[in-house]
Amino acid sequence: MFRKCRLYLLVFLELVSVNEALNNGLALTPPMGWLTWQRFRCITDCEKYPDECISEALIKRTADIMLDEGYLEAGYNYVGIDDCWLEKERDDNGRLVPDRNRFPNGMKAVADYLHEKGFKFALYQDYGNKTCMGYPGVLDHEETDIQSFVDWDVDYIKLDGCYVDTAKMDDGYPYFGKLLNQSGRPMVYSCSWPAYQKKPDYASISHHCNLWRNWDDIQDSWSSLSKIMNWFAENQDDFAKYARPGQWNDPDMLLVGNFGLSLDQAKVQMAVWSVLAAPLLMSVDLKTIRPEFKEVLLNKDIIAIDQDSLGKQGLRVWNKSNCEIWNRKLSDGSYAIAFVNKRDDGTPYAVKVSFDTMRIPKQTYEVQDLYKEEQPRSVGPEVDFETRINPSGVKFYKFIPKSSNDVNTAT
């Protein structure tokens, strides 16, 4: 009898554990889409800024462009509203209220419009009692707010971490995820949990979230992008191992097409983000984006790297003289290799490196330039690999094995 009771207890604990884990079958590749924050921030004055205010009109306009100009076809299927979509007070029943002027038809109408176009609907909230910009947060209203998200047909929740004790996050974020699981509606769960902690528990975070913001907000500048790349490289041993289908480290939104990056710098971000298996979440005015930046965002070969089914996050494997090598292994046995030049001395920088330095097996490869600036070439381990990279630029290659014979795996 004791053995039977013990067996029942173990089964019960296992079921509880599964129920508390995210386990939602979503985000099997890094999410792709568009968010409002980086480009449009908290612009709420629609009289002064009619084309830029956070509103139903902005969301519909963006979705129309994404559909008409190939973004949806390329994989950008989430359209999301960040902070500043709410009224400042809940209603008499304690429910969240979308801004009545900027979202006159409510969030269900926004979701219906997006779903009819083939998109999924992403929405921001905050685990604290206020959002970062001072609107109502979910704390102490978790069940009520999740029911609103279900009623509005939301597909993706981005939960920030302002105005709450960080010590409460280790219980609060899993609790919110558990309620999402129990809601009956599949919703991708994006957590800002580790971004607010000095020593995040990534084992727990990856157990409870589909993706998680690791560090600081990205700003529209090369210096901000460089800092985030450095931080990810210097801390990669702490969290890269937790990335896999359904669970992704998030270095924040794409800056491509905004004001702060040159074309070369935009190519750097797109390349490194794809090596990191990062979510590709644009935040740009697609109505005014220049064609050369649009081409970067729609590069199908680089998107394929990011969306590779193996789900293995790449690493920075070499850093010398302000030049870096980032390496990601792919499901077909190929390697995505990004050479990043952070020098600003005004001339392309030539590098010559061994296969051991690039951390790839010693064999013959067909090397394809993913930005189509060079013709494909065949290279083998007999000589070092050479390339030249523009200042604050990138050379991004796919090394495709030509033979499986005599392969020696590099360490």
TAKA-V865091 format. One record per pair of residues at least 24 apart in sequence whose ideal C-beta (glycine too) atoms are under 8 Angstrom apart, sorted by the first residue. I is the first residue (numbers start at 1). J is the second residue. If there is no record, write none. Layout:
i/j
I/J
I/J
//
This chain:
i/j
19/178
19/181
19/182
20/174
20/178
20/208
21/207
21/208
22/177
22/181
22/189
22/207
22/208
22/209
22/210
22/246
23/181
24/180
24/181
24/186
24/187
24/188
24/189
24/210
24/246
25/186
25/246
26/186
26/187
26/188
26/210
26/246
27/188
27/210
27/211
27/245
27/246
27/247
27/248
28/245
28/246
28/309
28/311
29/245
29/306
29/307
29/308
29/309
29/311
30/211
30/248
30/277
30/278
30/279
30/280
30/306
30/307
31/78
31/156
31/188
31/190
31/210
31/211
31/248
31/279
31/280
31/281
32/74
32/75
32/76
32/77
32/78
32/279
32/280
32/281
32/303
32/306
32/307
33/76
33/77
33/78
33/79
33/80
33/119
33/120
33/122
33/280
33/281
33/282
34/62
34/66
34/71
34/76
34/78
34/79
34/80
34/281
34/282
34/283
34/284
34/286
35/80
35/81
35/82
35/122
35/158
35/253
35/281
35/282
35/283
36/80
36/81
36/82
36/283
37/82
37/83
37/124
37/253
37/283
38/218
38/220
38/253
38/254
38/255
38/258
38/283
38/284
39/258
39/283
39/284
39/285
40/283
40/285
41/84
42/83
42/84
42/133
43/84
44/84
44/99
44/102
46/101
46/102
51/285
51/287
52/285
53/102
54/81
54/82
54/84
54/85
54/102
55/102
55/103
56/102
56/103
56/104
56/105
56/109
56/110
59/110
59/113
59/114
60/110
60/113
61/287
62/286
63/113
63/114
63/117
63/119
64/117
65/286
65/287
66/119
66/286
67/117
67/118
67/119
69/286
69/294
70/298
71/282
71/286
71/297
71/298
72/117
72/118
72/119
74/297
74/298
74/300
74/303
75/280
75/303
75/307
76/280
76/282
76/297
77/118
77/119
77/120
78/119
78/120
78/121
78/122
78/155
78/156
78/188
78/281
79/114
79/119
79/120
79/121
79/122
80/121
80/122
80/123
80/124
80/156
80/158
80/281
81/110
81/122
81/123
81/124
82/124
82/158
83/124
83/126
83/131
83/132
83/133
83/135
83/160
84/131
84/133
84/135
85/123
85/124
85/135
86/131
86/135
86/136
87/135
88/134
88/135
88/136
89/136
90/136
90/141
94/141
94/144
95/144
95/145
95/148
96/136
96/141
96/145
96/148
106/152
107/148
107/152
107/154
108/151
108/152
108/153
110/152
111/152
111/153
111/154
111/155
112/153
115/153
120/155
120/156
121/152
121/153
121/154
121/155
121/156
122/154
122/155
122/156
122/157
122/158
122/188
122/190
123/149
123/152
123/154
123/156
123/157
123/158
124/158
124/160
125/157
125/158
125/159
125/160
126/159
126/160
126/161
126/162
126/163
126/164
127/159
127/160
127/161
127/164
127/169
127/172
127/173
127/176
127/192
128/160
128/161
128/162
128/163
128/164
129/163
129/164
130/162
130/163
131/160
131/162
131/163
132/160
132/162
132/163
137/162
137/163
137/164
138/176
139/163
139/164
139/172
142/175
142/176
142/179
143/179
146/176
146/179
146/180
146/183
147/183
149/183
149/185
149/187
150/183
150/184
150/185
153/185
154/185
154/187
155/186
155/187
155/188
156/187
156/188
156/190
157/187
157/188
157/189
157/190
158/190
158/192
159/189
159/190
159/191
159/192
160/192
161/192
161/193
161/195
161/196
166/196
166/197
169/193
169/196
169/197
170/201
170/204
173/205
173/208
173/209
174/204
174/207
174/208
177/208
177/209
190/250
194/239
200/239
202/238
202/239
202/242
203/242
205/242
206/242
206/247
209/247
210/246
210/247
210/248
211/247
211/248
211/249
211/250
211/279
212/248
212/249
212/250
213/250
213/252
214/239
214/249
214/250
214/251
215/251
215/252
216/252
217/252
218/251
218/252
218/253
218/255
219/260
220/255
220/258
220/259
220/260
220/261
221/260
221/261
222/260
222/261
222/262
222/265
222/392
224/260
225/255
225/261
225/265
225/268
225/269
226/342
228/252
229/272
229/316
229/324
229/340
232/276
232/316
233/315
233/316
233/319
233/324
236/313
236/315
236/316
240/313
240/315
243/277
243/311
243/312
243/313
244/311
244/312
245/309
245/311
248/277
248/278
248/279
249/276
249/277
249/278
249/313
250/278
250/279
251/276
251/278
253/281
253/282
253/283
254/280
254/281
254/282
254/283
254/284
254/297
255/283
255/284
256/282
256/284
256/293
256/296
256/297
257/282
257/284
257/285
257/286
257/289
257/290
257/293
257/294
257/296
257/297
258/283
258/284
262/392
263/292
263/293
263/296
264/390
264/391
264/392
264/393
264/394
265/392
265/393
266/293
266/296
267/296
267/371
267/393
267/394
267/396
268/338
268/340
268/392
268/393
268/394
270/296
270/297
270/299
270/302
271/302
271/326
271/338
271/340
271/370
271/394
271/396
272/326
272/338
272/340
272/394
273/306
274/302
274/303
274/305
274/306
274/328
274/336
275/305
275/314
275/326
275/327
275/328
275/336
275/338
276/313
276/314
276/326
276/328
277/306
277/308
277/311
277/312
277/313
277/314
277/328
278/306
280/306
299/370
299/371
301/368
301/370
301/398
302/370
302/371
302/396
305/330
305/336
305/370
305/398
317/357
317/358
317/359
318/353
318/357
318/358
321/349
323/349
323/351
323/389
325/353
325/357
325/358
327/358
327/359
327/360
330/398
332/400
333/401
333/404
334/398
334/399
334/400
334/401
335/360
335/398
335/399
336/370
336/396
336/397
336/398
336/399
337/396
337/397
337/398
337/399
338/394
338/395
338/396
338/397
339/387
339/389
339/394
339/395
339/396
339/397
340/389
340/393
340/394
341/389
341/390
341/391
341/392
341/393
341/394
342/392
343/391
343/392
344/391
344/392
345/391
346/391
347/391
348/388
348/389
348/390
348/391
348/393
349/388
349/389
349/391
350/386
350/387
350/388
351/386
351/387
351/388
351/389
352/384
352/385
352/386
353/384
353/385
354/381
354/384
354/385
355/381
355/385
355/410
356/410
356/411
358/385
358/399
358/410
359/410
359/411
360/399
360/410
361/401
361/407
361/408
361/409
361/410
362/406
362/407
362/408
362/410
363/401
363/402
363/403
363/404
363/405
363/406
363/407
363/408
364/401
364/402
364/403
365/399
365/400
365/401
365/402
366/399
366/400
366/402
367/397
367/398
367/399
367/400
368/397
368/398
368/400
369/395
369/396
369/397
370/396
370/397
370/398
371/395
371/396
378/402
//
